[in-house]
Amino acid sequence: MEELHGHYIEDMEEGMSAVYAKTITDADVVLFAGISGDVNPVHLNHEFATETMFEGRIAHGMLSASFLSTIFGTRLPGPGCIYMSQTLRFKAPVRVGDTVIARVTAKDVDAKRRRVTFDCECKVGDTTVIDGEALILVPSRNKAA
């Protein structure tokens, strides 16, 4: 199973970064509403949403935030890591057709405790739509650690 494993704590260094990009579709929003149970009409009902401060439908903030989890679980550190905590600040709406670019950057590596703190950001173009910080538990090659 070694070939499936991501980075180990021994591989991690401050400044390591990874990205994931996804263009949001109407199907993404509808499926996320069904999976999450968040059927707020600001996400699903055009007429309702046009009367809000957003003046139209917006994607779920947690849909965009989930792309951070995509990076952690598949790229950096990758398979085998465990999410410990996440802070998020939602700064701007995301709409169907927007391409969200999620980026994580390691800012502190605590090898002894096997924890890495990451800066997190999601952008649409030059606009930051989400920022925050995550704490990830990263496996060690030393099984006794």
Rosetta constraint file for C-alpha pairs under 8 A:
AtomPair CA 1 CA 5 HARMONIC 6.96 0.50
AtomPair CA 4 CA 79 HARMONIC 6.81 0.50
AtomPair CA 5 CA 78 HARMONIC 7.02 0.50
AtomPair CA 5 CA 79 HARMONIC 5.16 0.50
AtomPair CA 5 CA 80 HARMONIC 6.11 0.50
AtomPair CA 6 CA 74 HARMONIC 7.48 0.50
AtomPair CA 6 CA 75 HARMONIC 7.06 0.50
AtomPair CA 6 CA 76 HARMONIC 7.17 0.50
AtomPair CA 6 CA 77 HARMONIC 5.73 0.50
AtomPair CA 6 CA 78 HARMONIC 4.15 0.50
AtomPair CA 6 CA 79 HARMONIC 4.67 0.50
AtomPair CA 6 CA 80 HARMONIC 6.33 0.50
AtomPair CA 6 CA 81 HARMONIC 7.73 0.50
AtomPair CA 7 CA 11 HARMONIC 5.89 0.50
AtomPair CA 7 CA 12 HARMONIC 7.04 0.50
AtomPair CA 7 CA 76 HARMONIC 6.92 0.50
AtomPair CA 7 CA 77 HARMONIC 4.98 0.50
AtomPair CA 7 CA 78 HARMONIC 6.12 0.50
AtomPair CA 7 CA 79 HARMONIC 7.80 0.50
AtomPair CA 7 CA 138 HARMONIC 7.72 0.50
AtomPair CA 7 CA 139 HARMONIC 7.95 0.50
AtomPair CA 8 CA 12 HARMONIC 6.82 0.50
AtomPair CA 8 CA 77 HARMONIC 7.27 0.50
AtomPair CA 8 CA 138 HARMONIC 6.09 0.50
AtomPair CA 8 CA 139 HARMONIC 5.32 0.50
AtomPair CA 8 CA 140 HARMONIC 5.18 0.50
AtomPair CA 8 CA 141 HARMONIC 6.26 0.50
AtomPair CA 9 CA 111 HARMONIC 6.09 0.50
AtomPair CA 9 CA 114 HARMONIC 5.89 0.50
AtomPair CA 9 CA 115 HARMONIC 7.72 0.50
AtomPair CA 9 CA 138 HARMONIC 5.39 0.50
AtomPair CA 9 CA 139 HARMONIC 5.94 0.50
AtomPair CA 9 CA 140 HARMONIC 5.34 0.50
AtomPair CA 9 CA 141 HARMONIC 7.75 0.50
AtomPair CA 10 CA 111 HARMONIC 7.09 0.50
AtomPair CA 10 CA 140 HARMONIC 6.67 0.50
AtomPair CA 10 CA 141 HARMONIC 7.39 0.50
AtomPair CA 12 CA 16 HARMONIC 7.28 0.50
AtomPair CA 12 CA 77 HARMONIC 7.76 0.50
AtomPair CA 12 CA 109 HARMONIC 6.91 0.50
AtomPair CA 13 CA 106 HARMONIC 6.99 0.50
AtomPair CA 13 CA 108 HARMONIC 7.96 0.50
AtomPair CA 13 CA 109 HARMONIC 6.44 0.50
AtomPair CA 14 CA 105 HARMONIC 7.72 0.50
AtomPair CA 14 CA 106 HARMONIC 4.97 0.50
AtomPair CA 14 CA 107 HARMONIC 5.04 0.50
AtomPair CA 14 CA 108 HARMONIC 5.76 0.50
AtomPair CA 14 CA 109 HARMONIC 6.29 0.50
AtomPair CA 15 CA 105 HARMONIC 5.82 0.50
AtomPair CA 15 CA 106 HARMONIC 5.18 0.50
AtomPair CA 15 CA 107 HARMONIC 6.09 0.50
AtomPair CA 16 CA 105 HARMONIC 5.62 0.50
AtomPair CA 16 CA 106 HARMONIC 5.35 0.50
AtomPair CA 17 CA 76 HARMONIC 7.40 0.50
AtomPair CA 17 CA 103 HARMONIC 6.99 0.50
AtomPair CA 17 CA 104 HARMONIC 5.51 0.50
AtomPair CA 17 CA 105 HARMONIC 4.28 0.50
AtomPair CA 17 CA 106 HARMONIC 6.40 0.50
AtomPair CA 18 CA 71 HARMONIC 6.83 0.50
AtomPair CA 18 CA 75 HARMONIC 6.86 0.50
AtomPair CA 18 CA 76 HARMONIC 6.28 0.50
AtomPair CA 18 CA 103 HARMONIC 5.72 0.50
AtomPair CA 18 CA 104 HARMONIC 5.66 0.50
AtomPair CA 18 CA 105 HARMONIC 6.84 0.50
AtomPair CA 19 CA 71 HARMONIC 6.71 0.50
AtomPair CA 19 CA 101 HARMONIC 6.85 0.50
AtomPair CA 19 CA 102 HARMONIC 5.51 0.50
AtomPair CA 19 CA 103 HARMONIC 4.42 0.50
AtomPair CA 19 CA 104 HARMONIC 6.66 0.50
AtomPair CA 20 CA 67 HARMONIC 6.80 0.50
AtomPair CA 20 CA 68 HARMONIC 7.90 0.50
AtomPair CA 20 CA 70 HARMONIC 7.53 0.50
AtomPair CA 20 CA 71 HARMONIC 6.35 0.50
AtomPair CA 20 CA 101 HARMONIC 5.85 0.50
AtomPair CA 20 CA 102 HARMONIC 5.24 0.50
AtomPair CA 20 CA 103 HARMONIC 6.65 0.50
AtomPair CA 21 CA 67 HARMONIC 7.96 0.50
AtomPair CA 21 CA 99 HARMONIC 6.66 0.50
AtomPair CA 21 CA 100 HARMONIC 5.56 0.50
AtomPair CA 21 CA 101 HARMONIC 4.32 0.50
AtomPair CA 21 CA 102 HARMONIC 6.12 0.50
AtomPair CA 22 CA 99 HARMONIC 5.40 0.50
AtomPair CA 22 CA 100 HARMONIC 5.42 0.50
AtomPair CA 22 CA 101 HARMONIC 6.68 0.50
AtomPair CA 23 CA 96 HARMONIC 7.83 0.50
AtomPair CA 23 CA 97 HARMONIC 6.00 0.50
AtomPair CA 23 CA 98 HARMONIC 5.54 0.50
AtomPair CA 23 CA 99 HARMONIC 3.91 0.50
AtomPair CA 23 CA 100 HARMONIC 6.14 0.50
AtomPair CA 24 CA 28 HARMONIC 6.24 0.50
AtomPair CA 24 CA 29 HARMONIC 7.53 0.50
AtomPair CA 24 CA 59 HARMONIC 7.84 0.50
AtomPair CA 24 CA 95 HARMONIC 7.16 0.50
AtomPair CA 24 CA 96 HARMONIC 5.12 0.50
AtomPair CA 24 CA 97 HARMONIC 5.34 0.50
AtomPair CA 24 CA 98 HARMONIC 5.70 0.50
AtomPair CA 24 CA 99 HARMONIC 6.17 0.50
AtomPair CA 24 CA 100 HARMONIC 7.38 0.50
AtomPair CA 25 CA 29 HARMONIC 6.68 0.50
AtomPair CA 25 CA 96 HARMONIC 5.21 0.50
AtomPair CA 25 CA 97 HARMONIC 5.95 0.50
AtomPair CA 26 CA 30 HARMONIC 6.27 0.50
AtomPair CA 26 CA 96 HARMONIC 5.84 0.50
AtomPair CA 27 CA 31 HARMONIC 5.87 0.50
AtomPair CA 28 CA 32 HARMONIC 5.94 0.50
AtomPair CA 29 CA 33 HARMONIC 6.14 0.50
AtomPair CA 29 CA 43 HARMONIC 7.10 0.50
AtomPair CA 29 CA 44 HARMONIC 7.70 0.50
AtomPair CA 29 CA 59 HARMONIC 5.86 0.50
AtomPair CA 29 CA 60 HARMONIC 6.99 0.50
AtomPair CA 29 CA 63 HARMONIC 7.79 0.50
AtomPair CA 29 CA 96 HARMONIC 7.83 0.50
AtomPair CA 30 CA 34 HARMONIC 6.34 0.50
AtomPair CA 30 CA 44 HARMONIC 7.08 0.50
AtomPair CA 31 CA 35 HARMONIC 6.11 0.50
AtomPair CA 32 CA 36 HARMONIC 5.79 0.50
AtomPair CA 32 CA 37 HARMONIC 7.89 0.50
AtomPair CA 32 CA 38 HARMONIC 7.83 0.50
AtomPair CA 32 CA 60 HARMONIC 7.82 0.50
AtomPair CA 32 CA 63 HARMONIC 6.89 0.50
AtomPair CA 33 CA 37 HARMONIC 5.39 0.50
AtomPair CA 33 CA 38 HARMONIC 4.96 0.50
AtomPair CA 33 CA 39 HARMONIC 5.29 0.50
AtomPair CA 34 CA 38 HARMONIC 7.20 0.50
AtomPair CA 34 CA 39 HARMONIC 7.36 0.50
AtomPair CA 39 CA 43 HARMONIC 7.04 0.50
AtomPair CA 39 CA 44 HARMONIC 6.93 0.50
AtomPair CA 40 CA 44 HARMONIC 6.92 0.50
AtomPair CA 41 CA 45 HARMONIC 4.87 0.50
AtomPair CA 41 CA 46 HARMONIC 7.93 0.50
AtomPair CA 41 CA 48 HARMONIC 6.36 0.50
AtomPair CA 41 CA 49 HARMONIC 6.69 0.50
AtomPair CA 42 CA 46 HARMONIC 7.48 0.50
AtomPair CA 42 CA 48 HARMONIC 6.43 0.50
AtomPair CA 42 CA 49 HARMONIC 4.56 0.50
AtomPair CA 42 CA 52 HARMONIC 7.60 0.50
AtomPair CA 42 CA 56 HARMONIC 7.46 0.50
AtomPair CA 42 CA 57 HARMONIC 5.41 0.50
AtomPair CA 42 CA 58 HARMONIC 6.39 0.50
AtomPair CA 43 CA 49 HARMONIC 7.28 0.50
AtomPair CA 43 CA 57 HARMONIC 5.14 0.50
AtomPair CA 43 CA 58 HARMONIC 5.19 0.50
AtomPair CA 43 CA 59 HARMONIC 5.69 0.50
AtomPair CA 43 CA 60 HARMONIC 6.58 0.50
AtomPair CA 44 CA 49 HARMONIC 7.94 0.50
AtomPair CA 44 CA 57 HARMONIC 6.65 0.50
AtomPair CA 45 CA 49 HARMONIC 6.01 0.50
AtomPair CA 45 CA 57 HARMONIC 6.90 0.50
AtomPair CA 46 CA 50 HARMONIC 6.10 0.50
AtomPair CA 46 CA 56 HARMONIC 6.11 0.50
AtomPair CA 46 CA 57 HARMONIC 5.76 0.50
AtomPair CA 47 CA 51 HARMONIC 6.99 0.50
AtomPair CA 47 CA 56 HARMONIC 7.82 0.50
AtomPair CA 48 CA 52 HARMONIC 7.12 0.50
AtomPair CA 48 CA 56 HARMONIC 7.97 0.50
AtomPair CA 49 CA 54 HARMONIC 6.96 0.50
AtomPair CA 49 CA 55 HARMONIC 6.00 0.50
AtomPair CA 49 CA 56 HARMONIC 4.59 0.50
AtomPair CA 49 CA 57 HARMONIC 5.09 0.50
AtomPair CA 49 CA 58 HARMONIC 7.92 0.50
AtomPair CA 50 CA 54 HARMONIC 6.96 0.50
AtomPair CA 50 CA 55 HARMONIC 4.02 0.50
AtomPair CA 50 CA 56 HARMONIC 4.20 0.50
AtomPair CA 50 CA 57 HARMONIC 7.04 0.50
AtomPair CA 51 CA 55 HARMONIC 5.88 0.50
AtomPair CA 51 CA 56 HARMONIC 7.48 0.50
AtomPair CA 52 CA 56 HARMONIC 7.19 0.50
AtomPair CA 54 CA 58 HARMONIC 7.39 0.50
AtomPair CA 54 CA 93 HARMONIC 7.65 0.50
AtomPair CA 57 CA 95 HARMONIC 6.72 0.50
AtomPair CA 57 CA 96 HARMONIC 7.96 0.50
AtomPair CA 58 CA 93 HARMONIC 6.17 0.50
AtomPair CA 58 CA 94 HARMONIC 5.63 0.50
AtomPair CA 58 CA 95 HARMONIC 4.71 0.50
AtomPair CA 58 CA 96 HARMONIC 7.04 0.50
AtomPair CA 59 CA 63 HARMONIC 7.01 0.50
AtomPair CA 59 CA 64 HARMONIC 7.85 0.50
AtomPair CA 59 CA 93 HARMONIC 7.29 0.50
AtomPair CA 59 CA 94 HARMONIC 5.46 0.50
AtomPair CA 59 CA 95 HARMONIC 5.41 0.50
AtomPair CA 59 CA 96 HARMONIC 6.68 0.50
AtomPair CA 60 CA 64 HARMONIC 7.06 0.50
AtomPair CA 60 CA 94 HARMONIC 7.82 0.50
AtomPair CA 61 CA 65 HARMONIC 6.27 0.50
AtomPair CA 61 CA 90 HARMONIC 6.96 0.50
AtomPair CA 61 CA 93 HARMONIC 7.52 0.50
AtomPair CA 61 CA 94 HARMONIC 7.51 0.50
AtomPair CA 62 CA 66 HARMONIC 5.87 0.50
AtomPair CA 63 CA 67 HARMONIC 7.21 0.50
AtomPair CA 64 CA 68 HARMONIC 7.84 0.50
AtomPair CA 64 CA 94 HARMONIC 7.88 0.50
AtomPair CA 64 CA 100 HARMONIC 6.92 0.50
AtomPair CA 64 CA 122 HARMONIC 7.26 0.50
AtomPair CA 65 CA 69 HARMONIC 7.42 0.50
AtomPair CA 65 CA 88 HARMONIC 7.95 0.50
AtomPair CA 65 CA 122 HARMONIC 7.44 0.50
AtomPair CA 65 CA 130 HARMONIC 7.27 0.50
AtomPair CA 66 CA 70 HARMONIC 6.43 0.50
AtomPair CA 67 CA 71 HARMONIC 6.44 0.50
AtomPair CA 67 CA 102 HARMONIC 6.18 0.50
AtomPair CA 68 CA 72 HARMONIC 6.42 0.50
AtomPair CA 68 CA 102 HARMONIC 6.11 0.50
AtomPair CA 68 CA 103 HARMONIC 7.15 0.50
AtomPair CA 68 CA 104 HARMONIC 7.11 0.50
AtomPair CA 68 CA 120 HARMONIC 7.18 0.50
AtomPair CA 69 CA 73 HARMONIC 5.95 0.50
AtomPair CA 70 CA 74 HARMONIC 5.90 0.50
AtomPair CA 70 CA 75 HARMONIC 7.64 0.50
AtomPair CA 71 CA 75 HARMONIC 5.03 0.50
AtomPair CA 71 CA 76 HARMONIC 5.86 0.50
AtomPair CA 71 CA 77 HARMONIC 7.94 0.50
AtomPair CA 71 CA 78 HARMONIC 7.17 0.50
AtomPair CA 71 CA 103 HARMONIC 7.89 0.50
AtomPair CA 71 CA 104 HARMONIC 7.54 0.50
AtomPair CA 72 CA 76 HARMONIC 4.93 0.50
AtomPair CA 72 CA 77 HARMONIC 5.59 0.50
AtomPair CA 72 CA 78 HARMONIC 5.38 0.50
AtomPair CA 72 CA 79 HARMONIC 7.81 0.50
AtomPair CA 72 CA 81 HARMONIC 7.32 0.50
AtomPair CA 72 CA 83 HARMONIC 7.99 0.50
AtomPair CA 73 CA 77 HARMONIC 7.04 0.50
AtomPair CA 73 CA 78 HARMONIC 4.59 0.50
AtomPair CA 73 CA 79 HARMONIC 5.18 0.50
AtomPair CA 73 CA 80 HARMONIC 7.43 0.50
AtomPair CA 73 CA 81 HARMONIC 6.67 0.50
AtomPair CA 74 CA 78 HARMONIC 4.31 0.50
AtomPair CA 74 CA 79 HARMONIC 5.60 0.50
AtomPair CA 75 CA 79 HARMONIC 7.51 0.50
AtomPair CA 77 CA 81 HARMONIC 6.38 0.50
AtomPair CA 77 CA 138 HARMONIC 6.96 0.50
AtomPair CA 80 CA 138 HARMONIC 7.15 0.50
AtomPair CA 80 CA 139 HARMONIC 6.53 0.50
AtomPair CA 81 CA 136 HARMONIC 6.68 0.50
AtomPair CA 81 CA 137 HARMONIC 5.65 0.50
AtomPair CA 81 CA 138 HARMONIC 4.75 0.50
AtomPair CA 81 CA 139 HARMONIC 6.22 0.50
AtomPair CA 82 CA 136 HARMONIC 5.72 0.50
AtomPair CA 82 CA 137 HARMONIC 5.02 0.50
AtomPair CA 82 CA 138 HARMONIC 6.66 0.50
AtomPair CA 83 CA 134 HARMONIC 7.68 0.50
AtomPair CA 83 CA 135 HARMONIC 6.53 0.50
AtomPair CA 83 CA 136 HARMONIC 4.82 0.50
AtomPair CA 83 CA 137 HARMONIC 6.40 0.50
AtomPair CA 84 CA 134 HARMONIC 7.52 0.50
AtomPair CA 84 CA 135 HARMONIC 5.39 0.50
AtomPair CA 84 CA 136 HARMONIC 5.39 0.50
AtomPair CA 84 CA 137 HARMONIC 6.53 0.50
AtomPair CA 85 CA 134 HARMONIC 5.57 0.50
AtomPair CA 85 CA 135 HARMONIC 5.17 0.50
AtomPair CA 85 CA 136 HARMONIC 7.21 0.50
AtomPair CA 86 CA 132 HARMONIC 7.13 0.50
AtomPair CA 86 CA 133 HARMONIC 5.71 0.50
AtomPair CA 86 CA 134 HARMONIC 4.30 0.50
AtomPair CA 86 CA 135 HARMONIC 6.48 0.50
AtomPair CA 87 CA 132 HARMONIC 5.03 0.50
AtomPair CA 87 CA 133 HARMONIC 5.28 0.50
AtomPair CA 87 CA 134 HARMONIC 6.45 0.50
AtomPair CA 88 CA 130 HARMONIC 6.53 0.50
AtomPair CA 88 CA 131 HARMONIC 5.70 0.50
AtomPair CA 88 CA 132 HARMONIC 4.43 0.50
AtomPair CA 88 CA 133 HARMONIC 6.97 0.50
AtomPair CA 89 CA 130 HARMONIC 5.45 0.50
AtomPair CA 89 CA 131 HARMONIC 5.35 0.50
AtomPair CA 89 CA 132 HARMONIC 6.00 0.50
AtomPair CA 90 CA 129 HARMONIC 5.95 0.50
AtomPair CA 90 CA 130 HARMONIC 4.65 0.50
AtomPair CA 90 CA 131 HARMONIC 6.95 0.50
AtomPair CA 91 CA 128 HARMONIC 6.71 0.50
AtomPair CA 91 CA 129 HARMONIC 4.79 0.50
AtomPair CA 91 CA 130 HARMONIC 5.57 0.50
AtomPair CA 91 CA 131 HARMONIC 7.73 0.50
AtomPair CA 92 CA 127 HARMONIC 7.67 0.50
AtomPair CA 92 CA 128 HARMONIC 7.05 0.50
AtomPair CA 92 CA 129 HARMONIC 4.50 0.50
AtomPair CA 92 CA 130 HARMONIC 7.28 0.50
AtomPair CA 93 CA 129 HARMONIC 6.45 0.50
AtomPair CA 94 CA 98 HARMONIC 6.41 0.50
AtomPair CA 94 CA 100 HARMONIC 7.89 0.50
AtomPair CA 94 CA 124 HARMONIC 7.55 0.50
AtomPair CA 94 CA 129 HARMONIC 7.21 0.50
AtomPair CA 98 CA 124 HARMONIC 6.54 0.50
AtomPair CA 99 CA 124 HARMONIC 5.88 0.50
AtomPair CA 99 CA 125 HARMONIC 7.71 0.50
AtomPair CA 100 CA 122 HARMONIC 6.28 0.50
AtomPair CA 100 CA 123 HARMONIC 5.59 0.50
AtomPair CA 100 CA 124 HARMONIC 5.04 0.50
AtomPair CA 100 CA 125 HARMONIC 7.96 0.50
AtomPair CA 101 CA 122 HARMONIC 5.45 0.50
AtomPair CA 101 CA 123 HARMONIC 5.21 0.50
AtomPair CA 101 CA 124 HARMONIC 6.40 0.50
AtomPair CA 102 CA 120 HARMONIC 7.51 0.50
AtomPair CA 102 CA 121 HARMONIC 5.73 0.50
AtomPair CA 102 CA 122 HARMONIC 4.22 0.50
AtomPair CA 102 CA 123 HARMONIC 6.47 0.50
AtomPair CA 103 CA 120 HARMONIC 5.94 0.50
AtomPair CA 103 CA 121 HARMONIC 5.35 0.50
AtomPair CA 103 CA 122 HARMONIC 6.31 0.50
AtomPair CA 104 CA 118 HARMONIC 6.02 0.50
AtomPair CA 104 CA 119 HARMONIC 5.63 0.50
AtomPair CA 104 CA 120 HARMONIC 4.60 0.50
AtomPair CA 104 CA 121 HARMONIC 6.50 0.50
AtomPair CA 105 CA 118 HARMONIC 5.21 0.50
AtomPair CA 105 CA 119 HARMONIC 5.23 0.50
AtomPair CA 105 CA 120 HARMONIC 6.68 0.50
AtomPair CA 106 CA 116 HARMONIC 6.62 0.50
AtomPair CA 106 CA 117 HARMONIC 5.94 0.50
AtomPair CA 106 CA 118 HARMONIC 4.36 0.50
AtomPair CA 106 CA 119 HARMONIC 6.46 0.50
AtomPair CA 107 CA 116 HARMONIC 7.53 0.50
AtomPair CA 107 CA 117 HARMONIC 5.76 0.50
AtomPair CA 107 CA 118 HARMONIC 5.40 0.50
AtomPair CA 107 CA 119 HARMONIC 6.50 0.50
AtomPair CA 108 CA 116 HARMONIC 5.68 0.50
AtomPair CA 108 CA 117 HARMONIC 5.10 0.50
AtomPair CA 108 CA 118 HARMONIC 7.08 0.50
AtomPair CA 109 CA 114 HARMONIC 7.73 0.50
AtomPair CA 109 CA 115 HARMONIC 6.23 0.50
AtomPair CA 109 CA 116 HARMONIC 4.59 0.50
AtomPair CA 109 CA 117 HARMONIC 6.58 0.50
AtomPair CA 110 CA 114 HARMONIC 5.78 0.50
AtomPair CA 110 CA 115 HARMONIC 5.17 0.50
AtomPair CA 110 CA 116 HARMONIC 6.04 0.50
AtomPair CA 111 CA 115 HARMONIC 6.51 0.50
AtomPair CA 111 CA 116 HARMONIC 7.95 0.50
AtomPair CA 114 CA 137 HARMONIC 5.72 0.50
AtomPair CA 114 CA 138 HARMONIC 5.37 0.50
AtomPair CA 114 CA 139 HARMONIC 6.71 0.50
AtomPair CA 114 CA 140 HARMONIC 7.13 0.50
AtomPair CA 115 CA 135 HARMONIC 6.68 0.50
AtomPair CA 115 CA 136 HARMONIC 5.56 0.50
AtomPair CA 115 CA 137 HARMONIC 4.63 0.50
AtomPair CA 115 CA 138 HARMONIC 5.96 0.50
AtomPair CA 116 CA 135 HARMONIC 5.80 0.50
AtomPair CA 116 CA 136 HARMONIC 5.31 0.50
AtomPair CA 116 CA 137 HARMONIC 6.58 0.50
AtomPair CA 116 CA 138 HARMONIC 7.17 0.50
AtomPair CA 117 CA 133 HARMONIC 6.98 0.50
AtomPair CA 117 CA 134 HARMONIC 5.67 0.50
AtomPair CA 117 CA 135 HARMONIC 4.59 0.50
AtomPair CA 117 CA 136 HARMONIC 6.43 0.50
AtomPair CA 118 CA 133 HARMONIC 5.56 0.50
AtomPair CA 118 CA 134 HARMONIC 5.15 0.50
AtomPair CA 118 CA 135 HARMONIC 6.42 0.50
AtomPair CA 118 CA 136 HARMONIC 7.85 0.50
AtomPair CA 119 CA 131 HARMONIC 7.70 0.50
AtomPair CA 119 CA 132 HARMONIC 6.15 0.50
AtomPair CA 119 CA 133 HARMONIC 4.72 0.50
AtomPair CA 119 CA 134 HARMONIC 6.66 0.50
AtomPair CA 120 CA 130 HARMONIC 7.93 0.50
AtomPair CA 120 CA 131 HARMONIC 5.44 0.50
AtomPair CA 120 CA 132 HARMONIC 5.06 0.50
AtomPair CA 120 CA 133 HARMONIC 5.38 0.50
AtomPair CA 120 CA 134 HARMONIC 6.97 0.50
AtomPair CA 121 CA 128 HARMONIC 6.95 0.50
AtomPair CA 121 CA 129 HARMONIC 7.72 0.50
AtomPair CA 121 CA 130 HARMONIC 5.59 0.50
AtomPair CA 121 CA 131 HARMONIC 4.33 0.50
AtomPair CA 121 CA 132 HARMONIC 6.53 0.50
AtomPair CA 122 CA 128 HARMONIC 5.94 0.50
AtomPair CA 122 CA 129 HARMONIC 5.66 0.50
AtomPair CA 122 CA 130 HARMONIC 5.00 0.50
AtomPair CA 122 CA 131 HARMONIC 6.38 0.50
AtomPair CA 123 CA 127 HARMONIC 5.42 0.50
AtomPair CA 123 CA 128 HARMONIC 4.34 0.50
AtomPair CA 123 CA 129 HARMONIC 5.30 0.50
AtomPair CA 123 CA 130 HARMONIC 6.97 0.50
AtomPair CA 124 CA 128 HARMONIC 6.52 0.50
AtomPair CA 124 CA 129 HARMONIC 6.70 0.50
AtomPair CA 140 CA 145 HARMONIC 6.45 0.50
